[in-house]
Amino acid sequence: MKIISKRTLIEFYQQYNNSASALESWHQEMLKSNFSNSNEIKEKYKSASIIGDNKIIFNICGNKYRLIVKINYFTKRVFIKFIGTHKQYDKFNINNI
């Protein structure tokens, strides 16, 4: 899978240092993956939430942070739509992405 864009992750963990290791691990795992559908993601990431329209919420650092992505399974691209704290996520409208 190709992640678009890693820069978003880097900018986030420069601000929230304790997220760097978890986000780098997630990034490396996704790069090595070849998911064909959201069910395959759910099998690997049990705590991930499938929210429709190929969007998935990942819990990062023991659910301290939320990462929302949209995946194009045909082109094998993962688009980062949102990364933030729980407080930021609670104010975020996931229907607008």
The first five atom37 places (N, CA, C, CB, O) and aatype in JSON, in Angstrom:
{
  "aatype": [12, 11, 9, 9, 15, 11, 1, 16, 10, 9, 6, 13, 18, 5, 5, 18, 2, 2, 15, 0, 15, 0, 10, 6, 15, 17, 8, 5, 6, 12, 10, 11, 15, 2, 13, 15, 2, 15, 2, 6, 9, 11, 6, 11, 18, 11, 15, 0, 15, 9, 9, 7, 3, 2, 11, 9, 9, 13, 2, 9, 4, 7, 2, 11, 18, 1, 10, 9, 19, 11, 9, 2, 18, 13, 16, 11, 1, 19, 13, 9, 11, 13, 9, 7, 16, 8, 11, 5, 18, 3, 11, 13, 2, 9, 2, 2, 9],
  "atom_mask": [
    [1, 1, 1, 1, 1],
    [1, 1, 1, 1, 1],
    [1, 1, 1, 1, 1],
    [1, 1, 1, 1, 1],
    [1, 1, 1, 1, 1],
    [1, 1, 1, 1, 1],
    [1, 1, 1, 1, 1],
    [1, 1, 1, 1, 1],
    [1, 1, 1, 1, 1],
    [1, 1, 1, 1, 1],
    [1, 1, 1, 1, 1],
    [1, 1, 1, 1, 1],
    [1, 1, 1, 1, 1],
    [1, 1, 1, 1, 1],
    [1, 1, 1, 1, 1],
    [1, 1, 1, 1, 1],
    [1, 1, 1, 1, 1],
    [1, 1, 1, 1, 1],
    [1, 1, 1, 1, 1],
    [1, 1, 1, 1, 1],
    [1, 1, 1, 1, 1],
    [1, 1, 1, 1, 1],
    [1, 1, 1, 1, 1],
    [1, 1, 1, 1, 1],
    [1, 1, 1, 1, 1],
    [1, 1, 1, 1, 1],
    [1, 1, 1, 1, 1],
    [1, 1, 1, 1, 1],
    [1, 1, 1, 1, 1],
    [1, 1, 1, 1, 1],
    [1, 1, 1, 1, 1],
    [1, 1, 1, 1, 1],
    [1, 1, 1, 1, 1],
    [1, 1, 1, 1, 1],
    [1, 1, 1, 1, 1],
    [1, 1, 1, 1, 1],
    [1, 1, 1, 1, 1],
    [1, 1, 1, 1, 1],
    [1, 1, 1, 1, 1],
    [1, 1, 1, 1, 1],
    [1, 1, 1, 1, 1],
    [1, 1, 1, 1, 1],
    [1, 1, 1, 1, 1],
    [1, 1, 1, 1, 1],
    [1, 1, 1, 1, 1],
    [1, 1, 1, 1, 1],
    [1, 1, 1, 1, 1],
    [1, 1, 1, 1, 1],
    [1, 1, 1, 1, 1],
    [1, 1, 1, 1, 1],
    [1, 1, 1, 1, 1],
    [1, 1, 1, 0, 1],
    [1, 1, 1, 1, 1],
    [1, 1, 1, 1, 1],
    [1, 1, 1, 1, 1],
    [1, 1, 1, 1, 1],
    [1, 1, 1, 1, 1],
    [1, 1, 1, 1, 1],
    [1, 1, 1, 1, 1],
    [1, 1, 1, 1, 1],
    [1, 1, 1, 1, 1],
    [1, 1, 1, 0, 1],
    [1, 1, 1, 1, 1],
    [1, 1, 1, 1, 1],
    [1, 1, 1, 1, 1],
    [1, 1, 1, 1, 1],
    [1, 1, 1, 1, 1],
    [1, 1, 1, 1, 1],
    [1, 1, 1, 1, 1],
    [1, 1, 1, 1, 1],
    [1, 1, 1, 1, 1],
    [1, 1, 1, 1, 1],
    [1, 1, 1, 1, 1],
    [1, 1, 1, 1, 1],
    [1, 1, 1, 1, 1],
    [1, 1, 1, 1, 1],
    [1, 1, 1, 1, 1],
    [1, 1, 1, 1, 1],
    [1, 1, 1, 1, 1],
    [1, 1, 1, 1, 1],
    [1, 1, 1, 1, 1],
    [1, 1, 1, 1, 1],
    [1, 1, 1, 1, 1],
    [1, 1, 1, 0, 1],
    [1, 1, 1, 1, 1],
    [1, 1, 1, 1, 1],
    [1, 1, 1, 1, 1],
    [1, 1, 1, 1, 1],
    [1, 1, 1, 1, 1],
    [1, 1, 1, 1, 1],
    [1, 1, 1, 1, 1],
    [1, 1, 1, 1, 1],
    [1, 1, 1, 1, 1],
    [1, 1, 1, 1, 1],
    [1, 1, 1, 1, 1],
    [1, 1, 1, 1, 1],
    [1, 1, 1, 1, 1]
  ],
  "atom_positions": [
    [[0.85, -1.16, 0.0], [0.0, 0.0, 0.0], [0.91, 1.24, 0.0], [-0.98, -0.01, 1.23], [2.0, 1.23, 0.57]],
    [[0.43, 2.28, -0.65], [1.15, 3.55, -0.68], [0.39, 4.54, 0.22], [1.28, 4.1, -2.15], [-0.82, 4.69, 0.1]],
    [[1.12, 5.2, 1.1], [0.51, 6.14, 2.05], [0.63, 7.55, 1.51], [1.17, 6.03, 3.45], [1.72, 7.99, 1.14]],
    [[-0.49, 8.25, 1.48], [-0.51, 9.64, 1.03], [-1.11, 10.48, 2.14], [-1.32, 9.79, -0.31], [-2.33, 10.39, 2.35]],
    [[-0.41, 11.22, 2.83], [0.99, 11.5, 2.72], [1.65, 11.29, 4.09], [1.22, 12.93, 2.21], [1.08, 11.61, 5.13]],
    [[2.84, 10.75, 4.05], [3.57, 10.5, 5.3], [3.89, 11.82, 6.0], [4.88, 9.73, 5.03], [3.99, 11.87, 7.23]],
    [[4.03, 12.87, 5.24], [4.32, 14.19, 5.83], [3.31, 14.55, 6.91], [4.33, 15.27, 4.73], [3.68, 15.15, 7.92]],
    [[2.06, 14.18, 6.72], [1.01, 14.45, 7.71], [1.34, 13.74, 9.03], [-0.37, 14.0, 7.19], [1.18, 14.32, 10.1]],
    [[1.79, 12.5, 8.94], [2.17, 11.76, 10.14], [3.37, 12.4, 10.83], [2.48, 10.31, 9.79], [3.38, 12.55, 12.05]],
    [[4.36, 12.77, 10.06], [5.57, 13.38, 10.61], [5.23, 14.69, 11.32], [6.62, 13.62, 9.5], [5.7, 14.93, 12.43]],
    [[4.44, 15.52, 10.68], [4.06, 16.79, 11.3], [3.31, 16.57, 12.61], [3.21, 17.62, 10.34], [3.48, 17.32, 13.57]],
    [[2.48, 15.52, 12.64], [1.73, 15.23, 13.86], [2.67, 14.77, 14.96], [0.66, 14.18, 13.59], [2.6, 15.27, 16.08]],
    [[3.55, 13.81, 14.66], [4.38, 13.31, 15.75], [5.52, 14.25, 16.13], [4.94, 11.98, 15.38], [6.15, 14.05, 17.16]],
    [[5.78, 15.25, 15.32], [6.7, 16.3, 15.77], [6.03, 17.14, 16.86], [7.13, 17.2, 14.59], [6.7, 17.67, 17.75]],
    [[4.73, 17.24, 16.78], [3.97, 17.98, 17.79], [3.66, 17.09, 19.0], [2.67, 18.52, 17.19], [3.72, 17.56, 20.14]],
    [[3.34, 15.83, 18.76], [3.01, 14.87, 19.81], [4.05, 13.75, 19.77], [1.55, 14.29, 19.63], [3.82, 12.69, 19.2]],
    [[5.19, 14.01, 20.39], [6.35, 13.11, 20.33], [6.05, 11.68, 20.72], [7.42, 13.63, 21.22], [6.62, 10.75, 20.15]],
    [[5.16, 11.48, 21.68], [4.9, 10.12, 22.15], [4.15, 9.27, 21.13], [4.12, 10.16, 23.43], [3.96, 8.07, 21.34]],
    [[3.73, 9.87, 20.03], [3.02, 9.11, 18.99], [3.95, 8.61, 17.89], [1.93, 9.97, 18.38], [3.52, 7.82, 17.04]],
    [[5.21, 9.05, 17.88], [6.11, 8.75, 16.77], [6.3, 7.25, 16.54], [7.46, 9.39, 17.02], [6.17, 6.78, 15.41]],
    [[6.58, 6.52, 17.58], [6.84, 5.09, 17.43], [5.61, 4.35, 16.9], [7.27, 4.49, 18.76], [5.72, 3.52, 15.99]],
    [[4.46, 4.64, 17.46], [3.22, 3.97, 17.03], [2.87, 4.32, 15.59], [2.06, 4.34, 17.96], [2.47, 3.44, 14.82]],
    [[3.02, 5.58, 15.22], [2.69, 5.98, 13.84], [3.69, 5.4, 12.84], [2.66, 7.51, 13.73], [3.3, 5.0, 11.74]],
    [[4.96, 5.36, 13.2], [5.95, 4.75, 12.31], [5.68, 3.26, 12.14], [7.38, 4.97, 12.86], [5.82, 2.72, 11.04]],
    [[5.3, 2.6, 13.22], [4.96, 1.16, 13.13], [3.76, 0.95, 12.22], [4.68, 0.58, 14.52], [3.77, 0.07, 11.37]],
    [[2.71, 1.76, 12.42], [1.52, 1.66, 11.57], [1.9, 1.88, 10.11], [0.44, 2.68, 12.01], [1.48, 1.13, 9.23]],
    [[2.71, 2.91, 9.86], [3.13, 3.24, 8.5], [3.87, 2.07, 7.86], [4.01, 4.49, 8.5], [3.57, 1.69, 6.73]],
    [[4.83, 1.49, 8.57], [5.6, 0.37, 8.03], [4.71, -0.85, 7.76], [6.72, -0.01, 9.0], [4.87, -1.52, 6.74]],
    [[3.79, -1.13, 8.67], [2.87, -2.26, 8.47], [2.0, -2.05, 7.24], [2.0, -2.47, 9.7], [1.77, -2.97, 6.46]],
    [[1.51, -0.83, 7.07], [0.65, -0.54, 5.92], [1.43, -0.63, 4.61], [0.02, 0.85, 6.06], [0.9, -1.12, 3.6]],
    [[2.67, -0.16, 4.61], [3.49, -0.24, 3.39], [3.67, -1.68, 2.93], [4.86, 0.42, 3.62], [3.7, -1.96, 1.73]],
    [[3.8, -2.59, 3.88], [4.04, -4.01, 3.57], [2.75, -4.77, 3.26], [4.75, -4.68, 4.73], [2.79, -5.91, 2.79]],
    [[1.61, -4.15, 3.52], [0.32, -4.82, 3.36], [-0.19, -4.72, 1.93], [-0.71, -4.24, 4.31], [0.26, -3.89, 1.13]],
    [[-1.14, -5.6, 1.64], [-1.77, -5.62, 0.33], [-3.26, -5.92, 0.51], [-1.09, -6.68, -0.61], [-3.77, -6.91, 0.0]],
    [[-3.94, -5.06, 1.25], [-5.34, -5.28, 1.57], [-6.22, -5.15, 0.34], [-5.8, -4.31, 2.64], [-6.01, -4.29, -0.51]],
    [[-7.23, -6.03, 0.25], [-8.18, -5.99, -0.85], [-9.53, -5.43, -0.43], [-8.37, -7.37, -1.42], [-10.34, -5.03, -1.28]],
    [[-9.78, -5.4, 0.89], [-11.06, -4.88, 1.38], [-10.95, -4.57, 2.87], [-12.21, -5.9, 1.12], [-9.95, -4.9, 3.51]],
    [[-11.97, -3.93, 3.39], [-11.95, -3.5, 4.8], [-12.01, -4.69, 5.76], [-13.11, -2.56, 5.08], [-11.54, -4.58, 6.89]],
    [[-12.59, -5.8, 5.34], [-12.62, -6.99, 6.2], [-11.22, -7.49, 6.51], [-13.44, -8.1, 5.55], [-10.95, -7.94, 7.63]],
    [[-10.33, -7.42, 5.55], [-8.95, -7.84, 5.76], [-8.25, -6.91, 6.76], [-8.18, -7.87, 4.42], [-7.44, -7.36, 7.58]],
    [[-8.56, -5.64, 6.69], [-7.98, -4.69, 7.64], [-8.5, -4.98, 9.04], [-8.31, -3.24, 7.24], [-7.74, -4.97, 10.0]],
    [[-9.79, -5.23, 9.15], [-10.4, -5.51, 10.45], [-9.82, -6.78, 11.07], [-11.92, -5.65, 10.3], [-9.69, -6.87, 12.29]],
    [[-9.46, -7.76, 10.25], [-8.83, -8.97, 10.75], [-7.48, -8.67, 11.39], [-8.66, -9.99, 9.62], [-7.14, -9.24, 12.43]],
    [[-6.72, -7.78, 10.78], [-5.39, -7.44, 11.3], [-5.46, -6.43, 12.44], [-4.51, -6.88, 10.18], [-4.72, -6.55, 13.41]],
    [[-6.34, -5.44, 12.32], [-6.47, -4.37, 13.32], [-7.85, -4.49, 13.97], [-6.27, -2.96, 12.66], [-8.8, -3.84, 13.53]],
    [[-7.94, -5.29, 14.98], [-9.23, -5.58, 15.64], [-9.92, -4.33, 16.18], [-9.02, -6.56, 16.76], [-11.15, -4.27, 16.18]],
    [[-9.15, -3.34, 16.63], [-9.77, -2.14, 17.22], [-10.11, -1.08, 16.17], [-8.85, -1.54, 18.25], [-10.68, -0.05, 16.52]],
    [[-9.79, -1.32, 14.91], [-10.13, -0.36, 13.86], [-11.64, -0.32, 13.66], [-9.41, -0.71, 12.53], [-12.33, -1.33, 13.82]],
    [[-12.13, 0.85, 13.3], [-13.56, 1.01, 13.03], [-13.77, 1.32, 11.56], [-14.18, 2.14, 13.92], [-13.17, 2.25, 11.03]],
    [[-14.61, 0.53, 10.91], [-14.96, 0.75, 9.51], [-16.15, 1.71, 9.5], [-15.29, -0.61, 8.76], [-17.18, 1.4, 10.09]],
    [[-16.01, 2.85, 8.84], [-17.09, 3.85, 8.89], [-17.75, 4.07, 7.54], [-16.55, 5.16, 9.4], [-18.48, 5.04, 7.37]],
    [[-17.5, 3.21, 6.6], [-18.15, 3.3, 5.29], [-17.35, 4.13, 4.31], [0.0, 0.0, 0.0], [-16.44, 4.87, 4.69]],
    [[-17.7, 4.0, 3.05], [-17.04, 4.71, 1.95], [-15.52, 4.48, 1.99], [-17.35, 6.22, 2.03], [-14.73, 5.37, 1.68]],
    [[-15.13, 3.25, 2.38], [-13.72, 2.86, 2.46], [-12.91, 3.69, 3.44], [-13.09, 2.94, 1.11], [-11.69, 3.82, 3.29]],
    [[-13.58, 4.26, 4.45], [-12.9, 5.02, 5.5], [-12.76, 4.16, 6.75], [-13.67, 6.33, 5.82], [-13.66, 3.4, 7.11]],
    [[-11.61, 4.3, 7.38], [-11.3, 3.49, 8.56], [-10.68, 4.39, 9.62], [-10.35, 2.32, 8.2], [-9.88, 5.27, 9.32]],
    [[-11.08, 4.14, 10.88], [-10.49, 4.84, 12.01], [-9.57, 3.86, 12.73], [-11.6, 5.39, 12.97], [-9.98, 2.77, 13.13]],
    [[-8.32, 4.27, 12.89], [-7.34, 3.49, 13.64], [-7.1, 4.17, 14.98], [-6.02, 3.34, 12.84], [-7.0, 5.4, 15.06]],
    [[-7.02, 3.37, 16.02], [-6.67, 3.86, 17.34], [-5.16, 3.78, 17.48], [-7.38, 3.05, 18.48], [-4.56, 2.73, 17.26]],
    [[-4.56, 4.9, 17.84], [-3.1, 4.99, 17.94], [-2.72, 5.25, 19.39], [-2.55, 6.11, 17.01], [-3.39, 6.02, 20.08]],
    [[-1.65, 4.63, 19.84], [-1.14, 4.8, 21.22], [-2.21, 4.45, 22.24], [-0.66, 6.24, 21.46], [-2.52, 5.24, 23.13]],
    [[-2.77, 3.27, 22.11], [-3.77, 2.82, 23.07], [-5.01, 3.69, 23.07], [0.0, 0.0, 0.0], [-5.61, 3.93, 24.12]],
    [[-5.4, 4.15, 21.9], [-6.61, 4.96, 21.7], [-6.45, 6.4, 22.18], [-7.78, 4.32, 22.43], [-7.43, 7.1, 22.4]],
    [[-5.21, 6.83, 22.36], [-4.94, 8.22, 22.75], [-5.15, 9.15, 21.56], [-3.51, 8.36, 23.3], [-5.57, 10.3, 21.71]],
    [[-4.85, 8.64, 20.37], [-4.98, 9.42, 19.14], [-5.84, 8.64, 18.15], [-3.59, 9.73, 18.52], [-5.97, 7.42, 18.24]],
    [[-6.43, 9.37, 17.21], [-7.24, 8.76, 16.16], [-6.67, 9.11, 14.8], [-8.72, 9.22, 16.26], [-6.29, 10.26, 14.53]],
    [[-6.61, 8.12, 13.95], [-6.14, 8.28, 12.58], [-7.26, 7.8, 11.66], [-4.81, 7.49, 12.32], [-7.69, 6.65, 11.73]],
    [[-7.72, 8.69, 10.78], [-8.76, 8.33, 9.82], [-8.14, 8.33, 8.43], [-9.98, 9.32, 9.89], [-7.48, 9.29, 8.02]],
    [[-8.35, 7.23, 7.72], [-7.85, 7.1, 6.36], [-8.97, 6.69, 5.42], [-6.69, 6.08, 6.3], [-10.0, 6.15, 5.84]],
    [[-8.76, 6.96, 4.16], [-9.65, 6.45, 3.11], [-8.77, 5.64, 2.18], [-10.4, 7.62, 2.34], [-7.71, 6.09, 1.76]],
    [[-9.22, 4.44, 1.86], [-8.4, 3.52, 1.07], [-9.03, 3.26, -0.29], [-8.21, 2.2, 1.82], [-10.22, 2.99, -0.41]],
    [[-8.21, 3.36, -1.3], [-8.59, 2.92, -2.63], [-7.93, 1.56, -2.81], [-8.16, 3.96, -3.76], [-6.73, 1.47, -3.07]],
    [[-8.72, 0.51, -2.68], [-8.18, -0.85, -2.71], [-7.67, -1.24, -4.1], [-9.23, -1.84, -2.26], [-6.76, -2.05, -4.23]],
    [[-8.26, -0.66, -5.14], [-7.84, -0.97, -6.5], [-6.44, -0.43, -6.79], [-8.85, -0.38, -7.51], [-5.61, -1.15, -7.35]],
    [[-6.17, 0.82, -6.4], [-4.87, 1.43, -6.65], [-3.88, 1.22, -5.51], [-5.03, 2.91, -6.9], [-2.71, 1.59, -5.62]],
    [[-4.37, 0.61, -4.39], [-3.53, 0.33, -3.22], [-2.97, 1.62, -2.61], [-2.37, -0.6, -3.62], [-1.8, 1.7, -2.23]],
    [[-3.84, 2.64, -2.52], [-3.45, 3.91, -1.92], [-4.25, 4.17, -0.66], [-3.64, 5.07, -2.93], [-5.46, 3.94, -0.6]],
    [[-3.54, 4.66, 0.36], [-4.15, 5.0, 1.65], [-4.01, 6.51, 1.82], [-3.46, 4.22, 2.85], [-2.9, 7.03, 1.9]],
    [[-5.13, 7.2, 1.87], [-5.13, 8.65, 2.0], [-5.42, 9.03, 3.45], [-6.18, 9.28, 1.05], [-6.47, 8.69, 3.99]],
    [[-4.49, 9.73, 4.07], [-4.68, 10.17, 5.44], [-5.63, 11.37, 5.42], [-3.32, 10.54, 6.13], [-5.35, 12.38, 4.78]],
    [[-6.75, 11.24, 6.12], [-7.77, 12.27, 6.13], [-7.76, 13.09, 7.42], [-9.13, 11.66, 5.95], [-8.11, 14.27, 7.42]],
    [[-7.34, 12.44, 8.53], [-7.33, 13.13, 9.82], [-6.42, 12.37, 10.77], [-8.76, 13.25, 10.4], [-6.4, 11.14, 10.79]],
    [[-5.68, 13.12, 11.56], [-4.95, 12.55, 12.69], [-5.06, 13.56, 13.81], [-3.44, 12.22, 12.34], [-4.8, 14.75, 13.61]],
    [[-5.43, 13.09, 14.99], [-5.58, 14.03, 16.09], [-5.8, 13.34, 17.42], [0.0, 0.0, 0.0], [-5.91, 12.12, 17.51]],
    [[-5.88, 14.17, 18.45], [-6.17, 13.68, 19.79], [-7.65, 13.33, 19.86], [-5.79, 14.73, 20.87], [-8.42, 13.65, 18.96]],
    [[-8.03, 12.68, 20.94], [-9.45, 12.37, 21.13], [-10.27, 13.64, 21.22], [-9.65, 11.52, 22.39], [-11.38, 13.7, 20.69]],
    [[-9.74, 14.64, 21.88], [-10.45, 15.92, 22.01], [-10.68, 16.55, 20.64], [-9.66, 16.89, 22.92], [-11.77, 17.06, 20.36]],
    [[-9.66, 16.53, 19.79], [-9.8, 17.06, 18.43], [-10.78, 16.21, 17.63], [-8.42, 17.1, 17.72], [-11.59, 16.74, 16.87]],
    [[-10.7, 14.91, 17.79], [-11.59, 13.99, 17.07], [-13.04, 14.23, 17.46], [-11.2, 12.53, 17.36], [-13.93, 14.19, 16.61]],
    [[-13.3, 14.47, 18.74], [-14.66, 14.7, 19.22], [-15.29, 15.93, 18.57], [-14.67, 14.85, 20.73], [-16.51, 16.01, 18.46]],
    [[-14.47, 16.89, 18.15], [-14.96, 18.12, 17.5], [-15.02, 17.97, 15.98], [-14.07, 19.3, 17.87], [-15.57, 18.82, 15.29]],
    [[-14.45, 16.89, 15.48], [-14.31, 16.66, 14.04], [-15.54, 15.95, 13.49], [-13.04, 15.82, 13.75], [-16.04, 15.0, 14.1]],
    [[-16.04, 16.41, 12.36], [-17.18, 15.78, 11.72], [-16.68, 14.84, 10.63], [-18.16, 16.85, 11.14], [-16.26, 15.29, 9.56]],
    [[-16.73, 13.55, 10.9], [-16.18, 12.57, 9.94], [-16.99, 12.53, 8.63], [-16.14, 11.18, 10.57], [-16.5, 12.0, 7.63]],
    [[-18.17, 13.05, 8.63], [-18.98, 13.07, 7.4], [-18.47, 14.09, 6.41], [-20.43, 13.36, 7.71], [-18.84, 14.04, 5.24]],
    [[-17.61, 15.01, 6.85], [-17.1, 16.06, 5.97], [-15.81, 15.68, 5.25], [-16.86, 17.31, 6.77], [-15.23, 16.49, 4.53]],
    [[-15.35, 14.44, 5.43], [-14.11, 14.06, 4.75], [-14.38, 13.11, 3.62], [-13.13, 13.43, 5.73], [-13.45, 12.68, 2.94]]
  ]
}
